Amino acid sequence: MINLTKIASITILTAQLSGCVGLDFVHSKTFKSGDPVNINGAEKITSYGSGLKWAGIYISLIVPIPLIIPYGRESETKWMRGQELIYQENIRTKTTGYGCAIWLECGELITWGHLLLEPNTYH
């Protein structure tokens, strides 16, 4: 009975993981907040995160095939005047694509590239 349970679990897991078909374009995107006109005289502070910026495409046809390269670190740049935040830019890796899974769910979030490169935005 235990072997049958293991075989069934492995079969279901394999079917779920290998059923995703999709295409992602991987690029960096800058998220901005504040007013960039007022940055004259403000102190610029840049910090680099632990994540890499990636560029390329991510093809998912039964198995995921990443055709991507790293080209730097994700960063956050702030312009401060005293304790006041004037302007902020965050540069992050972003995936833009579409995919479908074996359970017939399709959408922008159903891709291997999105799942592996932007796991914190996966719903």
C-alpha positions, -999 to 999 in steps of 0.1 A, spaced: 0 0 0 29 24 8 45 18 -26 12 26 -44 9 58 -24 44 69 -33 39 60 -70 6 80 -70 22 110 -53 52 110 -76 30 107 -107 7 136 -96 37 158 -87 54 151 -120 23 159 -140 18 192 -121 54 203 -125 59 193 -161 26 206 -175 34 243 -176 38 258 -210 47 294 -214 70 322 -225 85 350 -203 105 380 -213 128 388 -184 139 424 -180 145 450 -153 119 476 -144 123 508 -125 96 516 -99 95 553 -90 79 573 -62 82 610 -54 90 641 -74 123 639 -94 122 677 -101 131 685 -65 162 663 -62 186 693 -66 207 696 -34 194 663 -20 217 635 -9 217 604 -31 218 571 -13 221 538 -33 219 504 -17 222 471 -35 200 441 -26 210 404 -27 189 397 -58 204 398 -93 190 416 -123 183 392 -152 177 397 -189 166 373 -216 137 349 -222 123 320 -202 108 292 -224 86 267 -206 77 237 -228 72 207 -205 105 216 -187 116 252 -180 145 264 -202 160 297 -189 179 316 -216 187 345 -193 219 361 -180 226 382 -149 239 417 -154 241 434 -120 223 436 -87 188 449 -79 191 484 -63 173 510 -44 182 547 -48 168 574 -25 173 612 -26 170 625 9 170 661 23 176 658 60 150 632 72 127 638 42 125 614 13 123 634 -19 124 607 -46 130 570 -48 138 545 -75 138 507 -72 153 486 -100 140 450 -99 138 420 -122 104 417 -139 89 390 -160 63 397 -187 47 366 -203 19 341 -205 15 305 -197 -9 276 -192 -7 247 -167 -19 211 -169 -49 219 -148 -61 243 -176 -54 275 -157 -38 302 -179 -25 337 -172 5 359 -166 13 344 -133 12 308 -145 48 307 -159 80 291 -146 99 324 -151 75 343 -129 74 316 -103 112 313 -101 122 350 -106 94 368 -88 82 344 -61 71 372 -38 45 384 -63 30 349 -70 -6 346 -58 
